[in-house]
Amino acid sequence: MFMNANKVEEGKPRRNILRGFVNFFGSLKQEFKHISWTNRKELKKLTKVVLGSTFTVGLLIYVVDMGIQKFLAIVHFIIQRIFG
C-alpha cells in the first residue's frame, strides 16, 4: 500500500485555516500591484474594437445563415417539383 503524504500525524496540530486565508489574500494584493492597468483612453478604444468586431462577426454569421436558408429553400423547391 502507498503511504498517504497528506495524512495528519497524531499529536501534530492541523494547519490554521485562518492563517491560510490571510496568506492567500496577502499574496493576492501583491499580485494586483504587478498588473499594468489600462488608462481610460485605451480602454475606450479597445472596447470599440471589441464591440465592432463582435457586430461584424455577428453580421457575417447572419448573412451566411440566410444564404444557407435560401439555398436549402431552393433545393427543397426543386425536390418537390421533381418528386411531387
C-alpha positions in Angstrom: 0.0 0.0 0.0 1.0 3.6 -0.6 1.7 6.0 2.2 -0.6 9.0 2.3 1.7 12.1 2.4 -1.2 14.3 3.5 -2.1 12.3 6.5 -2.0 14.3 9.7 0.2 12.6 12.3 -1.2 12.2 15.8 -0.1 14.9 18.1 0.7 17.4 15.4 -1.6 20.4 15.2 -3.5 20.9 12.0 -2.9 24.0 9.8 -4.6 27.1 10.8 -7.2 27.8 8.1 -7.5 31.5 9.0 -3.7 31.9 8.5 -4.1 30.3 5.1 -6.7 32.8 4.1 -4.6 35.7 5.3 -1.6 34.5 3.4 -3.7 34.0 0.2 -5.2 37.5 0.3 -1.8 39.0 1.1 -0.3 37.3 -1.9 -3.3 38.4 -4.0 -2.7 42.0 -3.0 0.9 41.8 -4.1 -0.1 40.2 -7.4 -2.5 43.1 -8.1 0.4 45.5 -7.8 2.1 43.7 -10.7 -0.8 44.2 -13.1 -0.5 47.0 -15.6 -3.9 48.6 -15.8 -5.1 50.3 -19.0 -5.9 54.0 -18.9 -9.4 55.3 -19.8 -8.5 56.4 -23.4 -7.0 53.0 -24.2 -10.0 51.2 -22.6 -12.5 53.1 -24.7 -10.5 52.3 -27.9 -10.3 48.6 -27.1 -14.0 48.5 -26.1 -14.9 49.9 -29.5 -12.7 47.4 -31.2 -14.4 44.5 -29.3 -17.9 45.8 -30.0 -17.1 46.5 -33.7 -15.6 43.0 -34.2 -18.5 41.4 -32.3 -21.0 43.2 -34.5 -19.1 42.3 -37.7 -18.8 38.6 -36.9 -22.5 38.5 -35.9 -23.4 40.1 -39.2 -21.2 37.7 -41.1 -22.9 34.7 -39.3 -26.3 36.2 -40.1 -25.5 36.6 -43.8 -24.1 33.1 -44.1 -27.1 31.7 -42.3 -29.5 33.5 -44.6 -27.6 32.2 -47.6 -27.8 28.6 -46.3 -31.6 29.0 -45.7 -32.1 30.3 -49.3 -30.0 27.5 -50.7 -32.0 24.9 -48.8 -35.3 26.5 -49.8 -34.2 26.3 -53.5 -33.2 22.6 -53.0 -36.5 21.9 -51.3 -38.4 23.6 -54.1 -36.5 21.6 -56.7 -37.1 18.3 -54.9 -40.8 19.0 -54.5 -41.1 19.7 -58.3 -39.2 16.5 -59.2 -40.8 14.1 -56.8 -44.2 15.7 -56.3 
